[in-house]
Amino acid sequence: MINLSDLPFCRAYIIIRAVHTALVIGVPLVLITQDTELRRAVYYFERPIYAICYLLLLTFSLVMYFLACLVNPGYIETPCKTKLPMLNNNSDEEDIYEDSQMMNKINNYRRCDFCEVQQPMRSKHCEDCRKCVRKYDHHCHWLETCVGERNHRFFWLFLLSISALILWTISITWNAIVYRLEWLVWLKTNSLLFCNLFILIIAAMAVLGLLGFHSYLISQNLTTWEFVSQERITYLKYLDDSYNPFNEGCPCNVYNFLFDWKIRHWEALYTKKANMQNTASGGIV
């Protein structure tokens, strides 16, 4: 049975996806109606490899977008009893006591009062989705869903593919602009191309910025939430500001992000790395 309170959310869900699909398909369709390299490649099939590569990239970007939208981002549906393990080190009793106090503080606060679940490390309650999400990154209103542990890779691949598609399409549009002596005639002749170019440049600024930012986060094994809210997150605010307990090295971070499909238990890595930081530099407060 449909919950009436969810109807505005459902409408937004459908409208946003329809708008995105219309933009991604509509802009190339405009180029096909004009005298462009894309028209000659697709309509007249003068350069079949060119046309196939462009259409494959367009299709791939749409597939990644809908996978990012529709794949469960990592909602915690059932109560989780996961607790942070205690640090096991060879430091003196005072250090062990301080470490124990820190872990107890973290355990006490990693419970969601809305979902009534014990939150695994790196999870967060999303007020828009009204659910807790594993390895929460952010709630994306362009996807109208959260970006979390299970769909973050699709979101990044979408950003990568749509960035390449936008830059390619900008090049096609720019090269299709024709010269006219009178500027009014020039504007009228190229009006559709200028509309395309305006949409593409705005999209490029947003998408390329996001791609660069998320590429950096992936290389460091961070999330947007952790990056902007470290001082408010219970499992990070007890560490040095510059210390990231989830960083396993850039190559390993990238490999795990793209190819490791299993749900990870971040508590074990956190305990190991926090213990190393505590032993080396006293980073845990």
Buried (B, 14 or more C-beta within 10 A) or exposed (E): EEEEEEEEBEEEBEEBBEEBEEEBEEBBEBBEEBEBBBBBBBEEEEBEEBBEEBBEBBEBBBBBBBBBBEBBBBBBEEEBEBBBEEBEBEBEEEBBEBBEEBBEBBBEEBEBEEBEBBBBBBBBBBEEBEBBBBBBBBBBEBBBBBBBBBBBBBBBBBBBBBBBBBEBBBEBBEEBBEEEEEEEEBEEBBEBBBEBBEBBEEBBEEBBEBBEEBBEBBBBBBBBBBBEEBEEBBBBBBBEEEBBBBBBEEEEBBEBBEEEEEEBEBBEBBBBBBBBBBBEEEBBE
